[in-house]
Amino acid sequence: MPPLAAVGKPFSLLPVRLGRGPGRRGLGRPERRPALPKRVALPRRVGLVMALALVAALPVNRGPEPQTPSRLQHGAQAPLLHPSTPGEGGDPLQFSASELQELQRRFGVHGPQPRIAQLFTSGIDQLQPLRNHTLARIEELRPTILSESARQGINPMLVTAVLFDEMRHAKPGEDLPLAAHSGLFSTHGPAQLGLGEMVHQGLLSPEASPEEIVEARRQLLDPRQNISLLVGKFARLSKALGLPPGRVLQASASPREAKALATLAYLHNGKLDYPRRILRSMQDPELHAMLYGLRRPPVSPLI
């Protein structure tokens, strides 16, 4: 028998350690190979970047460029406000958020009356004796309303509806000269106008003397001069809104003209619930009959 050293490699009697390690396949647990890199991650990232680049390259419709204060001061007139609700049957009395922001920025108007004030206003509107008394007062001013409205191209029904509303909700005693000249009230006359409107129309200097202020308040207390000032205010606001000059707006003509009338009413009072009341009064049959009805003197039965 040949010696052990002559057969292949020397035979080791040392114990073999089973387990992990290089070159020990089939012994112990199988070797855990390192995880291969995820080859699908790269194409996904590349696709996402390409999609974002494609979206960024598409043109974005940003809408019309807003009128800045500098452009408005140089004579650029803002376009007429369109009905904010979509479709042909949209409510022209609704103002969008962008329209309200623009009106607030340019004219300083604000939101609706508090709920309790709206209920109080609605309660006053139901008083029939007050309504009849107001109609009688407006009838006396009918010639001035018609002549001033025709002279400046303003719808006389808009003027009449504003007078009808303001005169019914006037504060007691504010038309008295003593109360007006005391400075207790800031607005005067049938249309509830203040000294600021006279300044806007160039009828009073911003640095007016006390004597000029007294005279201006006296003019505001005069009903006919007050109505002339109200018509002039609507003409001034129509020009500021870019409305066509010389055109008498009619609420029944189109939603566009109804929206223009609502905007004029809103700018007069500054409360968001005011235009709806005014356009409702413009459809009042009694106001129409008072303003446009034919008046014949009563004939004596003896004739």
C-alpha positions as a Markdown table, in Angstrom:
| # | Residue | x | y | z |
|---|---|---|---|---|
| 1 | Met | 0.0 | 0.0 | 0.0 |
| 2 | Pro | 1.6 | 3.3 | -1.0 |
| 3 | Pro | 2.2 | 5.9 | 1.7 |
| 4 | Leu | -0.4 | 8.6 | 2.2 |
| 5 | Ala | 1.8 | 11.4 | 0.9 |
| 6 | Ala | 1.9 | 9.8 | -2.5 |
| 7 | Val | -1.8 | 10.1 | -3.1 |
| 8 | Gly | -2.7 | 13.6 | -4.3 |
| 9 | Lys | -2.5 | 16.5 | -1.8 |
| 10 | Pro | -1.6 | 15.8 | 1.8 |
| 11 | Phe | -4.7 | 14.8 | 3.8 |
| 12 | Ser | -5.4 | 17.0 | 6.7 |
| 13 | Leu | -6.9 | 15.6 | 9.8 |
| 14 | Leu | -7.9 | 19.1 | 11.0 |
| 15 | Pro | -11.6 | 19.6 | 11.5 |
| 16 | Val | -13.3 | 21.4 | 8.7 |
| 17 | Arg | -15.3 | 24.6 | 9.8 |
| 18 | Leu | -18.7 | 24.6 | 8.2 |
| 19 | Gly | -20.4 | 27.9 | 7.4 |
| 20 | Arg | -20.0 | 30.9 | 5.2 |
| 21 | Gly | -16.9 | 31.9 | 3.3 |
| 22 | Pro | -15.5 | 32.0 | -0.2 |
| 23 | Gly | -15.0 | 28.8 | -2.0 |
| 24 | Arg | -17.2 | 26.8 | 0.3 |
| 25 | Arg | -20.1 | 26.0 | -1.9 |
| 26 | Gly | -22.5 | 23.4 | -0.7 |
| 27 | Leu | -21.2 | 23.7 | 2.9 |
| 28 | Gly | -23.5 | 25.4 | 5.4 |
| 29 | Arg | -25.9 | 28.1 | 4.3 |
| 30 | Pro | -25.9 | 29.3 | 0.7 |
| 31 | Glu | -23.9 | 32.5 | 0.0 |
| 32 | Arg | -26.0 | 35.7 | -0.1 |
| 33 | Arg | -24.9 | 37.7 | -3.1 |
| 34 | Pro | -25.0 | 41.5 | -3.1 |
| 35 | Ala | -28.2 | 43.0 | -4.6 |
| 36 | Leu | -28.0 | 44.2 | -8.1 |
| 37 | Pro | -28.6 | 47.9 | -8.8 |
| 38 | Lys | -32.2 | 48.7 | -9.9 |
| 39 | Arg | -31.9 | 49.3 | -13.5 |
| 40 | Val | -35.5 | 50.4 | -13.9 |
| 41 | Ala | -35.1 | 53.5 | -11.6 |
| 42 | Leu | -33.0 | 55.4 | -14.2 |
| 43 | Pro | -35.5 | 55.2 | -17.0 |
| 44 | Arg | -38.4 | 56.3 | -14.7 |
| 45 | Arg | -36.5 | 59.4 | -13.6 |
| 46 | Val | -35.5 | 60.3 | -17.1 |
| 47 | Gly | -39.2 | 60.0 | -18.2 |
| 48 | Leu | -40.3 | 62.2 | -15.3 |
| 49 | Val | -37.8 | 64.9 | -16.2 |
| 50 | Met | -38.8 | 64.8 | -19.9 |
| 51 | Ala | -42.5 | 65.1 | -18.9 |
| 52 | Leu | -41.8 | 68.1 | -16.7 |
| 53 | Ala | -39.8 | 69.7 | -19.5 |
| 54 | Leu | -42.6 | 69.2 | -22.0 |
| 55 | Val | -45.3 | 70.7 | -19.6 |
| 56 | Ala | -43.0 | 73.7 | -19.0 |
| 57 | Ala | -42.6 | 74.3 | -22.7 |
| 58 | Leu | -46.4 | 74.4 | -23.4 |
| 59 | Pro | -48.0 | 78.0 | -23.5 |
| 60 | Val | -50.0 | 78.9 | -20.4 |
| 61 | Asn | -53.2 | 81.1 | -20.8 |
| 62 | Arg | -52.8 | 83.8 | -18.2 |
| 63 | Gly | -55.9 | 85.7 | -19.1 |
| 64 | Pro | -56.0 | 89.4 | -19.8 |
| 65 | Glu | -53.4 | 91.7 | -18.3 |
| 66 | Pro | -54.9 | 93.6 | -15.3 |
| 67 | Gln | -55.0 | 97.3 | -15.4 |
| 68 | Thr | -52.3 | 98.7 | -13.1 |
| 69 | Pro | -52.8 | 102.0 | -11.3 |
| 70 | Ser | -50.2 | 103.7 | -13.4 |
| 71 | Arg | -51.9 | 102.8 | -16.6 |
| 72 | Leu | -55.3 | 103.9 | -15.3 |
| 73 | Gln | -53.9 | 107.2 | -14.2 |
| 74 | His | -52.7 | 107.9 | -17.8 |
| 75 | Gly | -56.2 | 107.7 | -19.2 |
| 76 | Ala | -56.6 | 103.9 | -19.9 |
| 77 | Gln | -60.2 | 103.1 | -19.1 |
| 78 | Ala | -61.1 | 99.8 | -17.6 |
| 79 | Pro | -63.4 | 97.5 | -19.7 |
| 80 | Leu | -67.0 | 97.1 | -18.7 |
| 81 | Leu | -67.6 | 94.4 | -16.1 |
| 82 | His | -69.3 | 91.3 | -17.6 |
| 83 | Pro | -71.8 | 89.1 | -15.8 |
| 84 | Ser | -69.6 | 86.8 | -13.6 |
| 85 | Thr | -71.7 | 83.7 | -13.8 |
| 86 | Pro | -71.3 | 81.5 | -16.9 |
| 87 | Gly | -73.9 | 81.0 | -19.6 |
| 88 | Glu | -76.5 | 83.4 | -21.1 |
| 89 | Gly | -78.7 | 83.1 | -18.1 |
| 90 | Gly | -76.1 | 84.2 | -15.6 |
| 91 | Asp | -77.1 | 86.7 | -12.8 |
| 92 | Pro | -75.7 | 90.1 | -13.7 |
| 93 | Leu | -76.0 | 91.2 | -10.1 |
| 94 | Gln | -73.3 | 88.7 | -9.0 |
| 95 | Phe | -69.8 | 90.1 | -8.8 |
| 96 | Ser | -66.8 | 87.8 | -9.1 |
| 97 | Ala | -63.9 | 87.9 | -6.6 |
| 98 | Ser | -61.6 | 89.6 | -9.1 |
| 99 | Glu | -64.3 | 92.3 | -9.9 |
| 100 | Leu | -64.7 | 93.0 | -6.2 |
| 101 | Gln | -61.0 | 93.3 | -5.7 |
| 102 | Glu | -60.7 | 95.7 | -8.6 |
| 103 | Leu | -63.6 | 97.8 | -7.4 |
| 104 | Gln | -62.2 | 97.9 | -3.9 |
| 105 | Arg | -58.8 | 98.9 | -5.1 |
| 106 | Arg | -60.1 | 101.7 | -7.4 |
| 107 | Phe | -63.2 | 103.0 | -5.5 |
| 108 | Gly | -63.0 | 101.7 | -1.9 |
| 109 | Val | -66.2 | 99.8 | -1.8 |
| 110 | His | -66.9 | 97.0 | 0.7 |
| 111 | Gly | -69.1 | 94.0 | 1.4 |
| 112 | Pro | -72.7 | 93.6 | 2.3 |
| 113 | Gln | -74.5 | 95.0 | 5.3 |
| 114 | Pro | -74.7 | 93.0 | 8.5 |
| 115 | Arg | -77.7 | 90.6 | 8.7 |
| 116 | Ile | -79.4 | 92.7 | 11.4 |
| 117 | Ala | -79.0 | 95.8 | 9.3 |
| 118 | Gln | -80.5 | 94.1 | 6.2 |
| 119 | Leu | -83.5 | 93.0 | 8.3 |
| 120 | Phe | -84.0 | 96.5 | 9.6 |
| 121 | Thr | -83.8 | 97.9 | 6.0 |
| 122 | Ser | -86.4 | 95.3 | 4.8 |
| 123 | Gly | -88.7 | 96.3 | 7.7 |
| 124 | Ile | -88.6 | 99.9 | 6.7 |
| 125 | Asp | -89.4 | 99.1 | 3.1 |
| 126 | Gln | -92.7 | 97.5 | 4.2 |
| 127 | Leu | -94.0 | 100.7 | 5.8 |
| 128 | Gln | -96.7 | 101.9 | 3.3 |
| 129 | Pro | -97.2 | 105.4 | 4.8 |
| 130 | Leu | -93.5 | 106.1 | 4.4 |
| 131 | Arg | -93.6 | 104.7 | 0.9 |
| 132 | Asn | -96.5 | 107.0 | -0.1 |
| 133 | His | -94.8 | 110.0 | 1.5 |
| 134 | Thr | -91.5 | 109.3 | -0.4 |
| 135 | Leu | -93.4 | 108.9 | -3.7 |
| 136 | Ala | -95.0 | 112.3 | -3.2 |
| 137 | Arg | -91.6 | 114.0 | -2.5 |
| 138 | Ile | -90.0 | 112.4 | -5.6 |
| 139 | Glu | -93.0 | 113.6 | -7.7 |
| 140 | Glu | -92.1 | 117.1 | -6.8 |
| 141 | Leu | -88.6 | 116.6 | -8.1 |
| 142 | Arg | -89.7 | 114.8 | -11.3 |
| 143 | Pro | -88.8 | 117.7 | -13.7 |
| 144 | Thr | -85.3 | 118.0 | -12.3 |
| 145 | Ile | -84.8 | 114.2 | -12.5 |
| 146 | Leu | -85.8 | 114.1 | -16.2 |
| 147 | Ser | -84.0 | 117.2 | -17.3 |
| 148 | Glu | -80.7 | 116.5 | -15.5 |
| 149 | Ser | -80.7 | 112.8 | -16.6 |
| 150 | Ala | -81.4 | 113.8 | -20.3 |
| 151 | Arg | -78.6 | 116.4 | -20.1 |
| 152 | Gln | -75.9 | 113.9 | -19.0 |
| 153 | Gly | -77.2 | 110.7 | -20.6 |
| 154 | Ile | -78.2 | 108.8 | -17.4 |
| 155 | Asn | -81.1 | 106.5 | -17.0 |
| 156 | Pro | -83.7 | 108.5 | -15.0 |
| 157 | Met | -85.1 | 105.4 | -13.5 |
| 158 | Leu | -81.7 | 104.7 | -11.9 |
| 159 | Val | -81.7 | 108.2 | -10.4 |
| 160 | Thr | -85.3 | 107.8 | -9.2 |
| 161 | Ala | -84.6 | 104.3 | -7.7 |
| 162 | Val | -81.6 | 105.6 | -5.8 |
| 163 | Leu | -83.6 | 108.6 | -4.5 |
| 164 | Phe | -86.5 | 106.4 | -3.5 |
| 165 | Asp | -84.2 | 104.2 | -1.5 |
| 166 | Glu | -82.1 | 106.9 | 0.1 |
| 167 | Met | -85.0 | 109.1 | 1.1 |
| 168 | Arg | -86.8 | 106.2 | 2.8 |
| 169 | His | -83.7 | 105.3 | 4.9 |
| 170 | Ala | -82.6 | 108.8 | 5.7 |
| 171 | Lys | -81.8 | 109.5 | 9.4 |
| 172 | Pro | -84.2 | 111.8 | 11.2 |
| 173 | Gly | -83.1 | 115.4 | 11.3 |
| 174 | Glu | -80.2 | 115.1 | 9.0 |
| 175 | Asp | -81.8 | 117.4 | 6.4 |
| 176 | Leu | -82.1 | 120.2 | 9.0 |
| 177 | Pro | -79.5 | 123.0 | 8.3 |
| 178 | Leu | -78.5 | 123.2 | 12.0 |
| 179 | Ala | -77.7 | 119.5 | 12.1 |
| 180 | Ala | -76.0 | 119.5 | 8.7 |
| 181 | His | -73.7 | 122.5 | 9.6 |
| 182 | Ser | -72.8 | 121.0 | 13.0 |
| 183 | Gly | -70.8 | 118.3 | 11.3 |
| 184 | Leu | -72.8 | 115.5 | 12.9 |
| 185 | Phe | -73.7 | 114.0 | 9.5 |
| 186 | Ser | -71.4 | 113.3 | 6.6 |
| 187 | Thr | -74.0 | 113.0 | 3.9 |
| 188 | His | -76.9 | 115.3 | 3.1 |
| 189 | Gly | -79.8 | 115.8 | 0.8 |
| 190 | Pro | -82.2 | 113.4 | -0.9 |
| 191 | Ala | -79.4 | 111.4 | -2.5 |
| 192 | Gln | -77.2 | 111.3 | 0.7 |
| 193 | Leu | -74.1 | 112.9 | -0.9 |
| 194 | Gly | -71.1 | 114.3 | 0.9 |
| 195 | Leu | -68.5 | 117.0 | 0.4 |
| 196 | Gly | -66.2 | 114.4 | -1.2 |
| 197 | Glu | -68.4 | 114.1 | -4.2 |
| 198 | Met | -68.3 | 117.8 | -4.8 |
| 199 | Val | -64.5 | 117.6 | -4.7 |
| 200 | His | -64.5 | 114.8 | -7.2 |
| 201 | Gln | -66.6 | 116.9 | -9.6 |
| 202 | Gly | -64.4 | 119.9 | -9.2 |
| 203 | Leu | -67.1 | 121.9 | -7.4 |
| 204 | Leu | -65.1 | 122.2 | -4.1 |
| 205 | Ser | -61.5 | 122.6 | -3.4 |
| 206 | Pro | -59.8 | 119.9 | -1.2 |
| 207 | Glu | -58.4 | 122.8 | 0.8 |
| 208 | Ala | -61.7 | 124.7 | 1.1 |
| 209 | Ser | -62.2 | 127.4 | 3.6 |
| 210 | Pro | -64.8 | 127.1 | 6.4 |
| 211 | Glu | -67.0 | 129.6 | 4.5 |
| 212 | Glu | -66.8 | 127.5 | 1.3 |
| 213 | Ile | -67.7 | 124.3 | 3.2 |
| 214 | Val | -70.7 | 126.0 | 4.7 |
| 215 | Glu | -71.8 | 127.1 | 1.2 |
| 216 | Ala | -71.2 | 123.5 | -0.1 |
| 217 | Arg | -73.4 | 122.0 | 2.6 |
| 218 | Arg | -76.1 | 124.5 | 1.7 |
| 219 | Gln | -76.0 | 123.3 | -1.9 |
| 220 | Leu | -76.2 | 119.7 | -0.8 |
| 221 | Leu | -79.3 | 120.5 | 1.2 |
| 222 | Asp | -81.0 | 122.0 | -1.8 |
| 223 | Pro | -82.9 | 119.1 | -3.4 |
| 224 | Arg | -82.5 | 120.1 | -7.0 |
| 225 | Gln | -78.8 | 120.8 | -6.7 |
| 226 | Asn | -78.5 | 117.5 | -4.8 |
| 227 | Ile | -80.1 | 115.6 | -7.7 |
| 228 | Ser | -77.9 | 117.4 | -10.2 |
| 229 | Leu | -74.9 | 116.3 | -8.2 |
| 230 | Leu | -76.2 | 112.7 | -8.1 |
| 231 | Val | -76.6 | 112.6 | -11.9 |
| 232 | Gly | -73.1 | 114.0 | -12.3 |
| 233 | Lys | -71.8 | 111.3 | -10.0 |
| 234 | Phe | -73.2 | 108.6 | -12.2 |
| 235 | Ala | -71.8 | 110.3 | -15.3 |
| 236 | Arg | -68.3 | 110.5 | -13.6 |
| 237 | Leu | -68.4 | 106.8 | -12.6 |
| 238 | Ser | -69.6 | 105.8 | -16.0 |
| 239 | Lys | -66.6 | 107.5 | -17.6 |
| 240 | Ala | -64.3 | 105.8 | -15.0 |
| 241 | Leu | -65.7 | 102.4 | -15.9 |
| 242 | Gly | -65.3 | 103.0 | -19.6 |
| 243 | Leu | -69.0 | 102.9 | -20.4 |
| 244 | Pro | -70.0 | 104.2 | -23.8 |
| 245 | Pro | -70.7 | 108.0 | -23.5 |
| 246 | Gly | -74.2 | 109.2 | -24.4 |
| 247 | Arg | -75.8 | 105.8 | -24.1 |
| 248 | Val | -78.7 | 105.4 | -21.7 |
| 249 | Leu | -78.3 | 102.0 | -20.1 |
| 250 | Gln | -81.4 | 99.8 | -19.9 |
| 251 | Ala | -81.4 | 96.8 | -17.5 |
| 252 | Ser | -83.8 | 94.9 | -19.9 |
| 253 | Ala | -81.5 | 95.5 | -22.9 |
| 254 | Ser | -78.8 | 92.9 | -22.1 |
| 255 | Pro | -77.1 | 91.3 | -19.1 |
| 256 | Arg | -74.1 | 93.6 | -19.9 |
| 257 | Glu | -76.1 | 96.8 | -19.4 |
| 258 | Ala | -77.8 | 95.4 | -16.3 |
| 259 | Lys | -74.4 | 94.6 | -14.8 |
| 260 | Ala | -73.3 | 98.2 | -15.6 |
| 261 | Leu | -76.3 | 99.6 | -13.8 |
| 262 | Ala | -75.7 | 97.3 | -10.8 |
| 263 | Thr | -72.1 | 98.5 | -10.7 |
| 264 | Leu | -73.1 | 102.1 | -10.7 |
| 265 | Ala | -75.5 | 101.5 | -7.9 |
| 266 | Tyr | -72.9 | 99.6 | -6.0 |
| 267 | Leu | -70.3 | 102.4 | -6.3 |
| 268 | His | -72.9 | 104.9 | -5.1 |
| 269 | Asn | -73.7 | 103.2 | -1.8 |
| 270 | Gly | -70.7 | 100.9 | -1.3 |
| 271 | Lys | -72.7 | 97.9 | 0.0 |
| 272 | Leu | -72.9 | 94.7 | -1.9 |
| 273 | Asp | -76.6 | 94.1 | -1.3 |
| 274 | Tyr | -77.5 | 97.6 | -2.5 |
| 275 | Pro | -77.6 | 96.9 | -6.3 |
| 276 | Arg | -80.3 | 94.3 | -6.1 |
| 277 | Arg | -82.6 | 96.7 | -4.2 |
| 278 | Ile | -82.0 | 99.4 | -6.8 |
| 279 | Leu | -82.7 | 97.3 | -9.8 |
| 280 | Arg | -85.8 | 95.9 | -8.1 |
| 281 | Ser | -87.0 | 99.5 | -7.5 |
| 282 | Met | -86.3 | 100.3 | -11.2 |
| 283 | Gln | -89.0 | 97.8 | -12.1 |
| 284 | Asp | -91.5 | 99.3 | -9.6 |
| 285 | Pro | -94.8 | 100.1 | -11.4 |
| 286 | Glu | -95.6 | 103.0 | -9.2 |
| 287 | Leu | -92.2 | 104.6 | -9.8 |
| 288 | His | -92.6 | 104.1 | -13.6 |
| 289 | Ala | -96.1 | 105.7 | -13.5 |
| 290 | Met | -94.9 | 108.6 | -11.4 |
| 291 | Leu | -91.9 | 109.3 | -13.7 |
| 292 | Tyr | -93.4 | 108.6 | -17.1 |
| 293 | Gly | -97.2 | 108.8 | -16.6 |
| 294 | Leu | -99.3 | 111.5 | -18.3 |
| 295 | Arg | -100.8 | 114.0 | -15.9 |
| 296 | Arg | -104.0 | 115.6 | -16.8 |
| 297 | Pro | -105.6 | 118.3 | -14.6 |
| 298 | Pro | -108.9 | 117.2 | -13.2 |
| 299 | Val | -111.9 | 118.6 | -15.1 |
| 300 | Ser | -114.7 | 120.1 | -13.1 |
| 301 | Pro | -118.0 | 118.1 | -13.5 |
| 302 | Leu | -119.7 | 121.5 | -14.0 |
| 303 | Ile | -117.9 | 122.0 | -17.4 |
